[in-house]
Amino acid sequence: MKILKTIAFLAIATMSSLPTMGQDLLARQAPIDRKMKAVDSVALHRLIDIESFDSPSADLYEDWDNMHAHSRVTELPDSFRISLKNFCMPTTSRVLTSNFGPRWHRQHKGLDIKVYIGDTIRAAFDGKVRVVRYEGRGYGKYVVIRHDNGLETYYAHMSKQLVTEDQEVRAGDPIGLGGNTGRSTGSHLHFETRLCGVALNPALMFDFRNQDVVDDYYTFRKATYKKESTVATRLRGVNGISFGSNDADEDVEMATAAPAASYAQETRFHKVKRGETLYSIARHRGTTVDAIMKLNHLSKRSKLRPGQILKFN
């Protein structure tokens, strides 16, 4: 009988101690859980910060619109740092035919770069294709890409688009072929860079004549932007030549090409018109037939075709 009482007492004592042991275990575990939550929270915030740093466009744009070329204009920040790292030049062409800025009583909102029909056009930075459309009285066949660095880039007048809307692209991916579609009378690439829907001078960031970007970063500042844009055009635009772009027949009669490492020398170009000969071009440009042949590796038997671009100095 005493043995049974002892066993019963021990059993009751054991059973009554179990909740206390469980509570002690939970109490010891609680600080660990709080630490793990703190670690998870820190890691999450760190990931968010990294993503925001790598893709500031998430903070700049409120919507994603595949229907319209120009995203809704939002307030430009007083200053904004744009990463130009991991870039690719949209085209290997070094010949600029029109600057950013006022032209024919309206604003030309990009740079025109001489390309030929079928030339490969590439994405300037990593990003996501927002618009792939055709505009007969304007851009022609064009592509708009929103980039992780906050910029949107526009590629217009192409003969063919090689990407689709909402497609992720990497810098250097082919996105289209050079062309002459839309409001254009000569094959060229119209290239725009926009921030918050506002067109910025691409010459602030891209040096087509040297096939490079100007630096690892470009910092946009409201207070000094206009002055900086003017300087950029003088340094990296069409120097000292006042004319339009390929939107008219005479627009590519002259353009500035890139010397290997200097802006001091200018190379000028002539667009061949129907019926012109080497002799008539030489007389019109104040040079000689021999000089034009040497510059363009031609012979007297070479046939000229309308639209052909010739160096004449």
KOLTORDO-653195 format. One record per residue (C-alpha): residue in three letters; x, y, z. Coordinates in steps of 0.5 Angstrom, whole numbers, padded with zeros to 4 digits, always signed. Layout:
<atoms>
AlaXYZ ...
</atoms>
This chain:
<atoms>
Met+0000+0000+0000 Lys+0006+0005+0002 Ile+0009+0003-0005 Leu+0003+0005-0009 Lys+0002+0011-0005 Thr+0009+0013-0007 Ile+0008+0012-0014 Ala+0002+0016-0014 Phe+0005+0022-0011 Leu+0011+0021-0016 Ala+0006+0021-0022 Ile+0002+0027-0019 Ala+0009+0031-0018 Thr+0012+0029-0025 Met+0005+0031-0028 Ser+0005+0038-0025 Ser+0012+0040-0026 Leu+0011+0039-0034 Pro+0007+0046-0035 Thr+0013+0049-0031 Met+0018+0046-0035 Gly+0015+0048-0041 Gln+0014+0055-0039 Asp+0021+0055-0037 Leu+0023+0052-0044 Leu+0019+0058-0048 Ala+0022+0063-0043 Arg+0029+0061-0045 Gln+0027+0061-0052 Ala+0023+0068-0053 Pro+0030+0072-0053 Ile+0032+0067-0058 Asp+0026+0068-0062 Arg+0026+0076-0061 Lys+0034+0076-0064 Met+0032+0072-0070 Lys+0026+0077-0071 Ala+0031+0083-0071 Val+0036+0079-0075 Asp+0030+0078-0080 Ser+0028+0085-0080 Val+0035+0088-0081 Ala+0036+0083-0087 Leu+0030+0085-0090 His+0031+0093-0089 Arg+0038+0092-0092 Leu+0035+0088-0098 Ile+0030+0094-0099 Asp+0036+0099-0099 Ile+0040+0095-0104 Glu+0034+0094-0108 Ser+0033+0102-0108 Phe+0040+0104-0109 Asp+0040+0099-0115 Ser+0033+0101-0118 Pro+0032+0108-0116 Ser+0027+0108-0121 Ala+0022+0105-0117 Asp+0022+0111-0113 Leu+0021+0116-0119 Tyr+0015+0113-0123 Glu+0008+0112-0120 Asp+0006+0108-0126 Trp+0007+0103-0131 Asp+0004+0105-0138 Asn+0005+0101-0144 Met+0000+0105-0148 His+0004+0112-0149 Ala+0011+0114-0150 His+0011+0119-0145 Ser+0010+0117-0138 Arg+0007+0122-0134 Val+0011+0128-0132 Thr+0013+0128-0124 Glu+0016+0133-0120 Leu+0024+0133-0122 Pro+0028+0132-0115 Asp+0033+0138-0114 Ser+0038+0133-0115 Phe+0039+0126-0117 Arg+0045+0122-0118 Ile+0044+0117-0124 Ser+0049+0111-0125 Leu+0052+0110-0132 Lys+0056+0104-0130 Asn+0055+0098-0134 Phe+0053+0102-0140 Cys+0053+0100-0148 Met+0053+0105-0153 Pro+0046+0105-0157 Thr+0050+0105-0164 Thr+0057+0104-0166 Ser+0056+0110-0170 Arg+0060+0116-0168 Val+0056+0121-0173 Leu+0052+0126-0170 Thr+0047+0130-0175 Ser+0043+0134-0170 Asn+0043+0137-0163 Phe+0039+0137-0157 Gly+0035+0144-0156 Pro+0031+0149-0160 Arg+0030+0147-0167 Trp+0025+0150-0172 His+0021+0154-0167 Arg+0020+0147-0163 Gln+0024+0143-0158 His+0028+0137-0161 Lys+0028+0133-0155 Gly+0034+0128-0157 Leu+0040+0127-0161 Asp+0040+0124-0168 Ile+0046+0119-0170 Lys+0047+0117-0177 Val+0045+0110-0178 Tyr+0044+0106-0184 Ile+0038+0101-0185 Gly+0039+0095-0181 Asp+0044+0097-0177 Thr+0044+0094-0170 Ile+0041+0098-0164 Arg+0042+0096-0157 Ala+0039+0098-0150 Ala+0044+0103-0146 Phe+0043+0100-0139 Asp+0039+0094-0136 Gly+0032+0095-0135 Lys+0025+0093-0138 Val+0021+0095-0144 Arg+0015+0100-0143 Val+0013+0101-0150 Val+0014+0098-0157 Arg+0010+0102-0162 Tyr+0009+0105-0169 Glu+0008+0113-0169 Gly+0007+0115-0177 Arg+0008+0122-0176 Gly+0013+0122-0171 Tyr+0018+0117-0168 Gly+0016+0112-0173 Lys+0018+0105-0170 Tyr+0020+0106-0163 Val+0022+0103-0157 Val+0022+0106-0150 Ile+0026+0103-0144 Arg+0025+0104-0137 His+0032+0103-0133 Asp+0034+0101-0126 Asn+0038+0107-0126 Gly+0032+0112-0126 Leu+0033+0114-0133 Glu+0028+0112-0139 Thr+0031+0112-0146 Tyr+0028+0112-0153 Tyr+0030+0109-0159 Ala+0026+0112-0165 His+0025+0111-0173 Met+0027+0104-0173 Ser+0026+0099-0179 Lys+0024+0094-0174 Gln+0023+0093-0167 Leu+0026+0086-0164 Val+0023+0087-0157 Thr+0016+0086-0154 Glu+0013+0090-0148 Asp+0015+0088-0141 Gln+0021+0085-0143 Glu+0027+0085-0139 Val+0033+0087-0142 Arg+0041+0087-0141 Ala+0045+0093-0143 Gly+0048+0091-0150 Asp+0042+0087-0152 Pro+0039+0088-0159 Ile+0033+0092-0159 Gly+0032+0094-0166 Leu+0035+0096-0173 Gly+0036+0102-0176 Gly+0031+0105-0180 Asn+0028+0111-0183 Thr+0020+0110-0181 Gly+0016+0116-0178 Arg+0017+0123-0179 Ser+0024+0122-0182 Thr+0027+0123-0189 Gly+0034+0119-0188 Ser+0036+0113-0184 His+0038+0115-0177 Leu+0037+0114-0170 His+0033+0119-0165 Phe+0036+0118-0158 Glu+0033+0121-0152 Thr+0034+0120-0145 Arg+0028+0122-0140 Leu+0028+0123-0132 Cys+0021+0123-0129 Gly+0018+0124-0136 Val+0023+0130-0137 Ala+0027+0130-0143 Leu+0035+0131-0141 Asn+0040+0132-0146 Pro+0044+0126-0148 Ala+0050+0129-0149 Leu+0051+0130-0141 Met+0052+0123-0141 Phe+0054+0120-0147 Asp+0060+0121-0152 Phe+0058+0118-0158 Arg+0064+0121-0162 Asn+0068+0117-0157 Gln+0064+0112-0156 Asp+0063+0112-0148 Val+0060+0115-0143 Val+0062+0122-0139 Asp+0063+0119-0132 Asp+0061+0113-0128 Tyr+0055+0118-0125 Tyr+0052+0124-0128 Thr+0048+0128-0122 Phe+0042+0132-0125 Arg+0042+0139-0121 Lys+0036+0143-0123 Ala+0040+0149-0121 Thr+0045+0148-0126 Tyr+0042+0144-0131 Lys+0041+0149-0137 Lys+0048+0151-0137 Glu+0051+0144-0136 Ser+0047+0142-0142 Thr+0049+0148-0146 Val+0057+0146-0145 Ala+0055+0139-0146 Thr+0053+0140-0153 Arg+0059+0145-0154 Leu+0063+0139-0152 Arg+0060+0133-0155 Gly+0054+0135-0160 Val+0055+0138-0167 Asn+0060+0143-0166 Gly+0059+0150-0170 Ile+0054+0147-0175 Ser+0047+0150-0175 Phe+0042+0145-0178 Gly+0036+0141-0177 Ser+0036+0133-0177 Asn+0035+0128-0182 Asp+0027+0130-0181 Ala+0029+0134-0188 Asp+0033+0133-0194 Glu+0038+0138-0193 Asp+0039+0136-0185 Val+0045+0131-0186 Glu+0049+0135-0191 Met+0054+0136-0186 Ala+0055+0133-0179 Thr+0061+0132-0174 Ala+0065+0125-0174 Ala+0069+0123-0168 Pro+0077+0124-0169 Ala+0080+0118-0165 Ala+0082+0123-0159 Ser+0081+0130-0161 Tyr+0075+0135-0162 Ala+0079+0140-0165 Gln+0078+0137-0173 Glu+0072+0137-0176 Thr+0070+0132-0182 Arg+0064+0134-0186 Phe+0059+0130-0190 His+0055+0131-0196 Lys+0049+0127-0198 Val+0048+0125-0205 Lys+0042+0128-0209 Arg+0039+0125-0215 Gly+0043+0127-0221 Glu+0049+0129-0217 Thr+0056+0127-0220 Leu+0063+0128-0216 Tyr+0065+0134-0220 Ser+0058+0138-0218 Ile+0059+0136-0211 Ala+0067+0138-0211 Arg+0065+0145-0214 His+0059+0146-0209 Arg+0063+0144-0203 Gly+0070+0148-0206 Thr+0074+0142-0206 Thr+0077+0137-0212 Val+0074+0131-0214 Asp+0081+0127-0213 Ala+0080+0130-0205 Ile+0073+0127-0205 Met+0075+0120-0208 Lys+0081+0119-0203 Leu+0077+0121-0197 Asn+0072+0116-0199 His+0076+0111-0203 Leu+0073+0112-0209 Ser+0075+0111-0217 Lys+0072+0115-0222 Arg+0068+0109-0224 Ser+0065+0109-0218 Lys+0057+0110-0218 Leu+0054+0115-0213 Arg+0047+0113-0211 Pro+0042+0118-0208 Gly+0042+0118-0200 Gln+0050+0116-0200 Ile+0054+0120-0195 Leu+0061+0123-0197 Lys+0066+0126-0193 Phe+0069+0132-0197 Asn+0074+0135-0192 
</atoms>
